[in-house]
């Protein structure tokens, strides 16, 4: 009887210990939530509440500002066709150029086919990181300083920015290829170029095409802001309307940009279904 009671006491102790551990875990979780809430509240107070000129904000002022942007300036629509076409051409050329430059970078950055092993693998990864780390506007400023104002600077900036995404995804696809066909080709005496062209490229080609189409869709958006650094397209038209304080013109250009982005989304979805 005493043994049974002893066993029952031991079981009760374990249940009590488990319940205490759960209470401590719940208390720590609530403390973390409370700390995060305090940090968010402090951020809102410091950035939004304390740094906003609330005396300038009123219902009448907000309505007046909103009405300025609602009042479209249809007179500039005819002048936006050329800028819209230039934006699409900039995105297309930048995507094609970026894809061409991304191929050797992906070759260097794929661990299983990098030509000189670890050294070229690290070089490829550094190039990918450099391309993705610098914003396209910064690249735009660099190329505007190098080649002057115009669409060429925007094309080069977006092309360099595209290298990082395309090369990284393609390199990771190369590293994940089915090794069976590759090993079979090597077993029958195929050289490295033949293995690459006939054993690896067919497996990663759908990934390459899909990512290039997606990057074109992204470059449509990028090209609309490249004009802010003097690189042409709708971004330049938007910058001109902003400089002249033509709020209706700003709203009109933004509306055209929205339509262009919707077109890019639809075309990108159609192209992925047809090609991949």
KABEL-V564810 format. One line per field, one symbol per residue. ss: DSSP state (a for helix, b for strand, c for the rest). phi: phi as a letter, one per 40 degrees, with the letter a starting at -180 (. if undefined). psi: psi as a letter, one per 30 degrees, with the letter a starting at -180 (. if undefined). A space follows every 10 residues. Layout:
# KABEL-V564810
ss = ???
phi = ???
psi = ???
This chain:
# KABEL-V564810
ss = caaaaaaaaa aaaaaaaaaa aaaaaaaaaa aaaaaaaaaa aaaaaaaaac cccaaaccaa aaaaaaaaaa cccaaaaaaa aaaaaaaaaa aaaaaaaaaa aaaaaaaaac cccccccaaa aaaaaaaaaa aaaccaaaaa aaaaaaaccc aaaaaaaaaa aaaaaaaaaa aaaaacccaa aaaaaaaccc caaaaaaaaa aaaaaaaaaa aaaaaaaaaa aaaaaaaaac ccaaaaaaaa aaacccaaaa aaaaaaaaaa aaaaaaaaaa aaaaac
phi = .ccccccccc cccccccccc cccccccccc cccccccccc cccccccccc bbcccccacc cccccccdcc ccbccccccc cccccccccc cccccccccc cccccccccc ccbdcbgccc cccccccccc ccccccccdc ccccccbgch cdcccccccc ccdccccccc cccccbcccd ccccccccgc cccccccbbb ddccddcccc cccccccccd ccccbcccbg bggccccccc ccccfccccc cccccccccc ccdccccccc cccccc
psi = eeeeeeeeee eeeeeeeeee eeeeeeeeee eeeeeeeeee eeeeeeeeef gkifffklee eeeeeeeeff ikjfffefff eeeeeeeeee eeeeeeeeee ffeeeeeegj efgkegbeef eeeeeeeeee effklfeeee eefefeflll feeeeeeeee efeeeeeeee eeeefgljfe eeeeeefggk leeeeeeffe efefeeeeee eeeeeeeefe eeffffffgg gaafeeeeee eeeghieeee eeeeeeeeee eeeeeeeeee eeeee.
